[in-house]
């Protein structure tokens, strides 16, 4: 390794103390910033043999031309310094965040003599207290409009306020009771500020205290026969209750916490942050993460927390999918963020929700993150420009004569070597053609490469150079004599590219099938995608093709692979449900124990199907009557399975 990286420092030169390290390229640009409890141990991982490194880590190390470090006194100081440098230098190999929108917040300008409430997306108002973020601006505007009935504070702009003050006439909100009208002296600035502080406390989770207080004051006014005042309290109470109904109660009333859900793969991650104040979901924020290095989830969680609380203080409790490898420094850093924001209680607890309502909410956040990750990829692959770029990039990377406008992706699925199936999904112009998906049932295969060869041979046997692709075939009649009247779409459209879920062995098997197909398959390219490192393997290549990180081409290839995997798994599960155990379960008197006994006696499901009634009756627990019923059920299932099959054995996706 030393001869590959002449700039590598000697192991003895690297201190065994906590610190922050920076990799730089030949121009001095910082590529990656990281922290470590022991700089020597961490940096030694980067200087392991190249063949053992993750592909993206290898690329970063080979791009770098130097590494430097700064020793600090503790893990907490390392975390602070790492966060500062990432914000300052934006290294390309660190986690990159893609927040596709700015979220609306409720802001109360408590530093002003006459505070104002407003809904804004700006976070730089000096002395303002922020609440949120919220996912929908219209919903929070409606809520604020309702809350002004209970807390009639100023919501007008400074210009409107100054004009009303000069004229001595309040605006419409003052006349309808949604503002206490400090502009004309109906309340003093101190009284108005007290209203603003109460509204801030209400939004911060003290809602039930205000509800109880207003209900008490309404009762006291009614007992004193002050009915007009009691009616005003009633209207305030209804306004607060309506506002509270906009957020369902999920947890204890005194709970202030944030819940993070994370869904990630090798290249990207989606994050959902649920903000809970006073036991209610006050806001939801979502963003996506591009991972240049394949960082583990605990390290990714650290980076997510740093991003989430860069501009806002954390609550006292933060629920995450997994704890960081060393949670103490992160908790300490979060506590400093609370202290900087002027919060009274600064301690922050990191936890993983295990049971109860908290676990349910954490699961909801994770499910939302999963949906967001799928949507993120669909949007990228669905964009016309992105699709065009992806196809052009694939053409260049694979050395194709033309862009692969039709790509067919194949995946093999089985359960311990049984119920072997395969799938074919079709993308044209970068979009799925689900009407042309196909499923393959494989009776027997020695291994995955044999299964790939069988499937590709069956697929390529249907390609015809002589017949125009627009012709239609007719499905055979049920009795096998002639053709029925139903036309079916041809299975002979020529793909430009065959994508195989697998590495070199699977690609070699596919290439062998292409060669055996002869001239009819000439010009069709084949490539495999190895899942662990997202590498593309061409037949006979010594080294894989590495597509650029976060490229549209890699997203398209991933989506093809994932769709083929999903389709194959679905078919394999459906086929399992129709296996011999399911068939025999419908026979009276045959339960799981007797099915197990039959399989033990004959060795396989195939042998059970081939056995006669007399042979079945010889198995312990199986009598002559039951044996006859088993034979009848298996024959019926075999007949049902044969009738809808196509001549080549390929099962249509109908």
C-alpha positions in Angstrom: 0.0 0.0 0.0 2.9 2.4 0.7 4.1 2.3 -2.9 0.5 3.1 -4.1 0.3 6.1 -1.7 3.7 7.8 -1.5 2.1 10.6 0.6 1.0 8.1 3.3 2.3 9.2 6.8 4.2 6.6 8.8 2.0 4.9 11.4 4.3 6.0 14.2 3.8 9.6 13.2 0.1 9.6 13.7 -0.9 10.3 17.3 -3.2 8.0 19.3 -5.2 10.9 20.6 -8.7 12.2 19.7 -8.7 14.6 16.8 -10.0 15.7 13.4 -8.4 14.7 10.1 -8.7 16.2 6.6 -7.8 14.6 3.3 -6.7 17.1 0.6 -6.3 16.7 -3.2 -3.4 17.9 -5.3 -4.8 21.4 -5.4 -5.2 21.6 -1.6 -9.0 21.3 -1.7 -10.4 19.4 1.3 -12.0 16.2 0.2 -13.1 14.7 3.5 -13.3 15.7 7.1 -13.6 13.1 9.9 -13.1 12.7 13.6 -11.7 9.9 15.7 -11.1 8.8 19.2 -7.7 7.6 18.1 -6.4 9.2 15.0 -3.9 6.4 14.4 -6.5 3.6 14.5 -8.9 5.5 12.3 -6.4 6.6 9.6 -4.9 3.1 9.5 -8.3 1.9 8.1 -7.9 4.2 5.1 -4.4 2.8 4.4 -5.4 -0.8 4.3 -4.8 -2.7 1.0 -6.8 -1.2 -1.8 -8.6 -4.5 -2.5 -10.1 -4.5 1.0 -11.5 -0.9 0.8 -15.0 0.0 -0.2 -15.1 1.4 -3.7 -16.0 5.0 -2.8 -13.4 5.0 0.0 -10.8 3.7 -2.4 -11.7 6.5 -4.8 -11.4 9.2 -2.1 -8.0 7.8 -1.0 -6.7 7.6 -4.5 -7.8 11.2 -5.3 -6.2 12.5 -2.1 -2.6 13.7 -2.1 -2.2 14.4 1.6 -3.7 14.0 5.0 -3.4 16.3 8.0 -4.9 16.2 11.5 -5.5 18.4 14.5 -5.3 16.9 18.0 -7.9 17.9 20.6 -8.5 17.1 24.2 -11.8 15.2 24.0 -14.3 13.5 21.7 -16.6 16.4 22.3 -14.1 18.9 21.0 -13.4 16.7 18.0 -17.2 16.7 17.2 -17.3 20.5 17.5 -14.3 21.0 15.2 -15.5 18.4 12.7 -18.9 20.2 12.5 -17.3 23.6 12.0 -15.0 22.5 9.2 -17.7 20.6 7.4 -19.8 23.7 7.4 -16.9 25.9 6.3 -15.3 23.7 3.6 -18.3 21.6 2.3 -16.0 18.6 1.5 -17.4 16.6 -1.5 -16.8 13.2 0.1 -18.8 14.0 3.3 -22.5 13.5 3.5 -24.3 16.0 1.2 -27.8 17.2 2.1 -30.5 17.9 -0.5 -33.3 19.9 1.2 -35.7 20.4 -1.7 -37.7 23.2 -0.1 -37.7 25.7 2.7 -40.2 25.0 5.4 -42.6 27.6 7.0 -42.1 28.5 10.6 -44.2 30.6 13.1 -42.1 33.4 14.4 -42.9 35.7 17.3 -40.7 38.8 17.5 -40.4 38.8 21.3 -37.4 41.2 21.3 -39.6 44.0 19.9 -41.4 46.4 22.2 -44.7 45.4 20.5 -44.1 41.8 19.3 -45.6 40.5 16.1 -46.6 37.0 15.0 -46.0 35.9 11.4 -45.6 32.8 9.2 -42.2 33.0 7.5 -39.6 30.8 5.8 -36.7 33.1 6.8 -34.7 32.2 9.9 -32.7 35.3 10.4 -35.1 37.6 12.3 -33.2 38.9 15.3 -34.7 38.2 18.7 -37.5 36.2 17.2 -38.7 32.9 18.7 -39.4 30.2 16.1 -41.9 27.3 16.1 -41.9 24.5 13.5 -41.0 23.7 10.9 -44.4 22.8 9.4 -45.1 20.9 6.3 -48.0 23.0 4.9 -48.0 26.8 5.0 -51.8 27.0 4.5 -52.5 24.8 7.5 -50.4 26.8 9.9 -51.8 30.1 8.6 -55.3 28.8 9.4 -54.1 27.7 12.9 -52.5 31.1 13.6 -55.6 32.9 12.4 -57.7 30.8 14.9 -55.2 31.3 17.7 -55.5 35.1 17.4 -59.0 34.8 18.7 -57.6 33.3 21.9 -54.4 35.4 22.0 -55.2 38.7 20.2 -51.7 39.9 19.4 -50.3 42.0 16.6 -49.9 40.2 13.2 -49.7 43.2 10.9 -46.6 44.6 9.2 -44.6 47.4 10.6 -46.0 49.8 8.0 -49.6 48.9 8.8 -48.9 49.3 12.5 -47.2 52.7 12.0 -50.1 54.0 9.8 -52.7 52.9 12.4 -50.8 54.6 15.1 -50.6 57.9 13.2 -54.3 57.8 12.3 -55.6 56.6 15.7 -57.7 54.0 13.9 -57.0 50.2 14.3 -57.1 47.9 11.3 -59.8 45.3 10.6 -58.2 42.7 12.9 -58.5 45.1 15.9 -62.2 45.7 15.1 -63.1 42.0 14.9 -61.1 41.0 18.1 -58.1 39.3 16.5 -55.8 42.0 17.8 -55.7 43.8 21.1 -54.9 47.0 19.1 -51.8 48.3 21.0 -51.4 50.8 18.1 -54.3 52.9 19.4 -53.7 52.3 23.1 -56.4 49.7 23.9 -53.7 47.8 25.7 -50.3 48.9 26.9 -47.1 47.5 25.3 -46.4 45.5 28.4 -49.9 44.0 28.4 -49.6 43.2 24.7 -46.2 41.6 25.3 -47.7 39.4 28.0 -50.2 38.1 25.4 -47.3 37.4 23.0 -45.4 35.5 25.7 -48.6 33.4 26.5 -49.0 32.5 22.8 -45.4 31.5 22.6 -45.8 29.3 25.7 -48.9 27.8 24.1 -47.1 27.0 20.9 -44.2 25.6 22.9 -46.3 22.9 24.4 -48.0 24.5 27.3 -51.4 24.2 25.7 -53.3 22.2 28.3 -52.3 24.6 31.0 -53.9 27.5 29.0 -57.0 25.4 28.3 -57.5 24.6 31.9 -56.9 28.3 32.9 -59.4 29.6 30.3 -62.0 27.0 31.3 -61.6 28.1 35.0 -61.9 31.8 34.2 -64.9 31.1 32.0 -66.6 29.3 34.9 -65.8 32.0 37.4 -67.2 34.7 35.0 -70.4 32.7 34.6 -70.8 32.2 38.4 -70.4 36.0 38.8 -73.0 36.5 36.0 -70.5 38.3 33.8 -71.9 36.6 30.8 -70.3 38.7 28.1 -66.8 38.1 29.6 -67.7 34.4 29.9 -68.7 34.3 26.3 -65.3 35.8 25.3 -63.5 33.1 27.3 -65.8 30.5 25.6 -64.7 31.8 22.2 -61.0 31.7 23.3 -61.5 28.1 24.6 -63.1 27.0 21.3 -60.3 28.6 19.3 -57.6 26.8 21.3 -59.4 23.5 21.2 -59.8 23.8 17.4 -56.1 24.6 17.0 -55.2 21.6 19.2 -57.3 19.3 17.0 -55.1 20.2 14.1 -52.5 18.0 15.7 -53.5 14.6 17.1 -52.4 13.7 20.6 -49.7 11.0 20.3 -47.8 11.0 23.6 -47.9 12.3 27.1 -48.8 16.0 27.4 -45.5 17.0 28.9 -43.3 15.4 26.2 -41.1 17.6 24.1 -39.0 15.4 21.7 -37.9 15.0 18.1 -38.2 11.7 16.3 -36.0 10.9 13.4 -36.7 8.2 10.8 -34.0 7.2 8.3 -34.2 5.1 5.2 -30.9 4.6 3.3 -29.2 2.5 0.7 -25.6 2.4 -0.6 -25.8 5.9 -2.1 -28.7 7.9 -0.6 -30.8 8.3 2.5 -34.0 10.0 3.3 -34.7 11.6 6.7 -37.9 12.5 8.4 -37.9 14.6 11.5 -41.1 14.7 13.6 -41.2 17.6 16.0 -43.3 16.8 19.1 -44.1 19.6 21.6 -46.6 19.1 24.5 -47.3 15.6 23.3 -48.4 16.7 19.8 -46.8 16.7 16.4 -46.0 20.3 15.8 -44.0 20.0 12.6 -42.5 17.6 10.1 -39.3 18.2 8.1 -37.9 16.0 5.4 -34.7 16.0 3.4 -32.5 13.7 1.4 -28.9 12.8 1.9 -26.3 11.9 -0.8 -23.7 9.6 0.7 -20.3 9.8 -1.1 -18.8 7.3 1.3 -20.8 4.2 2.4 -20.9 5.4 6.1 -22.6 3.1 8.7 -25.9 4.2 10.1 -24.6 5.3 13.5 -22.2 7.7 11.8 -24.9 8.9 9.4 -27.1 9.6 12.4 -24.4 11.9 13.9 -24.2 13.9 10.7 -28.1 14.1 10.5 -28.2 15.5 14.0 -25.5 18.1 13.2 -27.5 19.3 10.2 -30.9 19.3 12.0 -29.7 21.4 14.8 -27.4 23.8 13.0 -29.9 26.6 13.1 -32.3 25.5 15.8 -31.9 24.2 19.4 -32.8 20.6 20.0 -35.4 19.5 22.6 -34.5 17.7 25.8 -35.2 14.3 24.2 -34.2 13.1 20.7 -35.2 9.7 19.4 -33.0 8.2 16.6 -33.1 4.9 14.8 -29.7 3.9 16.3 -27.4 5.6 18.7 -24.1 7.0 17.6 -21.1 4.8 18.3 -20.2 7.2 21.2 -23.4 9.1 22.1 -21.9 11.1 25.0 -20.1 13.7 22.9 -23.1 14.2 20.7 -25.4 14.7 23.7 -22.9 17.2 25.0 -22.8 19.1 21.7 -26.6 19.2 21.6 -26.6 20.5 25.1 -24.4 23.4 24.0 -26.8 24.2 21.2 -29.6 24.5 23.8 -27.4 26.7 26.0 -26.5 29.0 23.1 -30.3 29.4 22.4 -30.9 30.5 26.0 -32.9 27.4 27.0 -33.1 26.9 30.8 -32.6 23.1 30.8 -29.6 22.2 28.6 -29.3 18.5 29.1 -30.2 16.5 25.9 -30.9 12.7 26.0 -30.4 10.5 22.9 -32.6 7.4 22.9 -34.0 4.7 20.7 -37.7 4.1 21.1 -38.3 0.5 21.9 -42.0 0.1 22.9 -45.3 1.9 23.3 -46.5 5.0 21.5 -43.0 6.4 21.1 -41.9 3.3 19.2 -45.1 3.6 17.1 -44.2 7.2 16.2 -40.6 6.3 15.5 -41.9 3.5 13.1 -44.2 6.1 11.4 -41.2 8.4 10.9 -39.2 5.5 9.4 -42.0 4.5 7.1 -42.3 8.1 5.9 -38.5 8.1 5.3 -38.8 4.9 3.2 -41.6 6.5 1.1 -39.5 9.6 0.7 -36.5 7.7 -0.5 -38.5 5.9 -3.1 -40.1 9.2 -4.3 -36.7 10.8 -4.4 -35.4 8.1 -6.8 -38.6 8.1 -8.9 -38.5 11.8 -9.4 -34.9 11.7 -10.6 -35.5 8.8 -12.9 -38.8 10.3 -14.1 -37.4 13.6 -15.2 -36.9 13.7 -19.0 -33.6 15.5 -18.8 -32.3 13.2 -16.2 -33.4 10.1 -18.2 -31.7 11.5 -21.4 -28.5 12.2 -19.4 -28.7 8.7 -17.9 -29.0 6.9 -21.2 -26.3 9.0 -22.8 -24.0 8.4 -19.8 -24.6 4.6 -20.0 -23.8 4.6 -23.6 -20.5 6.3 -23.0 -19.6 4.3 -19.9 -20.3 0.9 -21.5 -19.0 1.8 -25.0 -22.2 1.2 -26.8 -22.9 2.2 -30.4 -26.2 3.8 -29.5 -28.1 4.8 -26.4 -29.8 1.8 -24.7 -33.4 2.9 -25.3 -34.7 -0.5 -24.3 -33.1 -2.2 -21.3 -34.2 -5.5 -19.9 -33.1 -6.4 -16.4 -33.1 -10.0 -15.1 -33.0 -11.3 -11.5 -33.1 -14.8 -10.1 -34.8 -15.6 -6.8 -35.1 -18.7 -4.7 -35.5 -20.0 -1.2 -32.6 -22.3 -0.2 -32.4 -23.6 -3.8 -36.2 -24.4 -4.0 -39.0 -22.6 -5.9 -36.5 -21.0 -8.3 -37.9 -18.2 -10.3 -36.6 -15.3 -12.4 -38.0 -11.9 -13.5 -37.6 -9.7 -16.5 -38.4 -6.0 -16.2 -38.4 -3.7 -19.2 -37.5 0.0 -19.3 -37.9 2.0 -22.5 -36.6 5.5 -22.7 -35.8 5.3 -19.0 -39.4 4.5 -18.0 -40.9 1.1 -17.0 -43.0 -0.9 -19.4 -44.9 -3.0 -17.0 -47.1 -4.6 -19.7 -43.9 -6.3 -21.0 -42.6 -7.6 -17.7 -42.2 -11.4 -17.6 -41.9 -14.1 -15.0 -39.9 -17.3 -15.5 -40.4 -20.6 -13.6 -37.2 -22.7 -13.4 -37.7 -26.4 -12.7 -34.1 -27.0 -11.7 -30.8 -25.2 -11.7 -27.4 -26.1 -10.4 -26.7 -22.5 -9.2 -27.5 -18.9 -10.0 -25.3 -18.9 -13.0 -27.1 -21.9 -14.5 -30.4 -20.2 -13.7 -29.3 -17.0 -15.5 -28.2 -19.0 -18.5 -31.5 -20.8 -18.7 -33.5 -17.7 -18.5 -31.5 -15.7 -21.0 -31.6 -18.7 -23.4 -35.4 -18.8 -23.2 -35.6 -15.1 -23.6 -33.3 -14.9 -26.6 -35.0 -17.8 -28.3 -38.0 -15.5 -28.8 -36.0 -12.9 -30.7 -36.5 -13.0 -34.4 -34.6 -10.8 -36.9 -36.8 -11.7 -39.8 -40.2 -10.7 -38.6 -41.1 -7.1 -38.0 -41.5 -6.2 -34.3 -45.0 -4.7 -34.9 -46.6 -8.1 -35.8 -48.7 -9.9 -33.2 -48.8 -13.5 -32.3 -51.9 -15.3 -31.4 -52.1 -17.4 -28.2 -52.6 -21.2 -28.7 -56.0 -22.6 -28.1 -56.7 -24.4 -24.9 -56.7 -27.8 -26.7 -53.4 -27.1 -28.4 -55.0 -27.3 -31.9 -54.4 -24.1 -33.7 -54.5 -20.5 -32.5 -57.2 -18.8 -30.5 -58.7 -15.5 -31.5 -56.8 -13.5 -28.8 -53.8 -11.5 -30.0 -50.9 -11.1 -27.6 -48.0 -8.7 -27.7 -44.8 -10.1 -29.1 -42.0 -11.2 -26.8 -39.5 -10.5 -29.6 -38.7 -6.9 -29.2 -35.0 -6.5 -29.4 -33.4 -5.0 -26.3 -30.3 -2.7 -26.6 -29.0 -3.8 -23.3 -29.4 -6.8 -20.9 -28.8 -5.9 -17.3 -28.1 -8.9 -15.0 -28.3 -8.7 -11.2 -24.9 -10.2 -10.4 -21.2 -10.0 -10.9 -18.7 -11.6 -13.2 -20.0 -15.2 -13.0 -23.6 -14.2 -13.8 -22.4 -11.9 -16.7 -20.3 -14.8 -18.1 -23.4 -17.0 -18.1 -25.5 -14.4 -19.9 -22.8 -13.8 -22.5 -22.7 -17.5 -23.1 -26.4 -17.5 -23.8 -26.0 -14.6 -26.2 -23.3 -16.4 -28.1 -25.5 -19.5 -28.3 -28.4 -17.4 -29.7 -26.4 -16.7 -32.8 -27.0 -13.9 -35.3 -30.4 -13.1 -34.0 -28.9 -11.7 -30.8 -26.1 -9.8 -32.5 -25.6 -6.3 -31.3 -27.3 -6.8 -27.9 -25.0 -5.7 -25.0 -25.0 -7.3 -21.6 -23.7 -6.0 -18.3 -24.1 -7.0 -14.6 -24.5 -4.9 -11.5 -22.8 -6.2 -8.3 -25.0 -5.0 -5.5 -22.4 -4.6 -2.7 -20.3 -2.0 -4.5 -22.7 -0.9 -7.3 -20.1 -1.9 -9.9 -20.9 -2.7 -13.5 -19.2 -5.7 -15.0 -18.8 -6.3 -18.8 -18.2 -9.8 -20.2 -14.5 -10.7 -19.9 -13.5 -7.4 -18.2 -10.8 -7.5 -15.6 -12.0 -4.4 -13.9 -15.5 -3.0 -13.4 -17.1 0.1 -14.8 -17.6 2.7 -12.0 -20.4 5.2 -12.7 -20.0 8.6 -11.1 -21.4 9.1 -7.6 -25.1 10.2 -7.7 -25.1 10.2 -11.5 -28.5 9.8 -13.2 -27.1 6.7 -15.0 -26.4 5.0 -11.7 -29.9 5.9 -10.4 -31.4 4.4 -13.5 -29.4 1.2 -13.2 -30.3 0.9 -9.5 -34.0 1.4 -10.2 -33.9 -1.3 -12.8 -32.1 -3.7 -10.5 -34.5 -2.9 -7.6 -37.6 -3.3 -9.8 -36.4 -6.7 -11.1 -35.7 -7.8 -7.6 -39.1 -6.7 -6.3 -40.8 -8.5 -9.2 -38.9 -11.7 -8.7 -39.5 -11.8 -5.0 -43.2 -11.2 -5.5 -43.4 -14.1 -7.9 -41.3 -16.4 -5.8 -43.5 -15.7 -2.8 -46.6 -16.4 -4.8 -45.1 -19.6 -6.1 -44.2 -20.7 -2.6 -47.8 -20.3 -1.6 -48.8 -22.8 -4.2 -46.2 -25.4 -3.2 -46.9 -28.9 -2.1 -47.6 -27.9 1.5 -50.3 -25.5 0.4 -51.9 -28.1 -1.9 -51.9 -30.8 0.7 -53.2 -28.5 3.4 -56.5 -28.6 1.5 -56.7 -32.3 1.8 -58.8 -33.4 4.8 -56.7 -34.9 7.5 -53.4 -33.7 6.2 -51.8 -31.1 8.4 -48.2 -29.7 8.7 -47.0 -32.7 10.6 -48.1 -35.2 7.9 -46.7 -33.0 5.2 -43.4 -33.0 7.0 -43.5 -36.8 7.4 -44.2 -37.2 3.6 -41.2 -35.0 2.7 -39.0 -36.9 5.2 -40.1 -40.2 3.7 -39.6 -39.3 0.0 -36.9 -36.7 0.3 -38.4 -34.0 -1.9 -41.6 -32.5 -3.0 -41.0 -33.8 -6.6 -40.7 -37.4 -5.2 -44.0 -37.0 -3.3 -45.8 -35.8 -6.5 -44.4 -38.8 -8.4 -45.4 -41.4 -5.7 -48.4 -43.7 -6.2 -51.3 -44.1 -3.7 -49.8 -47.4 -2.5 -46.4 -45.8 -1.8 -48.0 -42.9 0.0 -50.1 -45.2 2.1 -46.9 -46.8 3.4 -45.9 -43.6 5.2 -46.6 -43.5 8.9 -49.9 -41.7 9.6 -51.1 -41.9 6.0 -53.9 -44.4 5.3 -55.3 -45.6 2.0 -58.1 -43.1 1.9 -55.9 -40.2 2.7 -53.3 -41.4 0.1 -56.0 -41.5 -2.6 -57.1 -37.9 -1.7 -53.4 -36.7 -1.9 -52.9 -38.2 -5.3 -56.2 -36.6 -6.6 -55.2 -33.2 -5.2 -51.7 -33.3 -6.7 -53.1 -34.4 -10.1 -55.6 -31.5 -10.0 -52.9 -29.0 -9.1 -50.6 -30.3 -11.9 -53.4 -29.9 -14.5 -54.2 -26.4 -13.3 -50.6 -25.4 -13.5 -50.1 -26.7 -17.0 -53.2 -25.1 -18.7 -52.2 -21.4 -18.6 -48.5 -21.9 -19.5 -47.1 -20.6 -22.7 -45.3 -23.0 -25.1 -41.9 -22.0 -23.9 -42.8 -22.3 -20.2 -42.8 -18.6 -19.6 -45.6 -17.4 -17.3 -47.2 -14.2 -18.5 -47.6 -11.3 -16.1 -51.4 -11.2 -16.2 
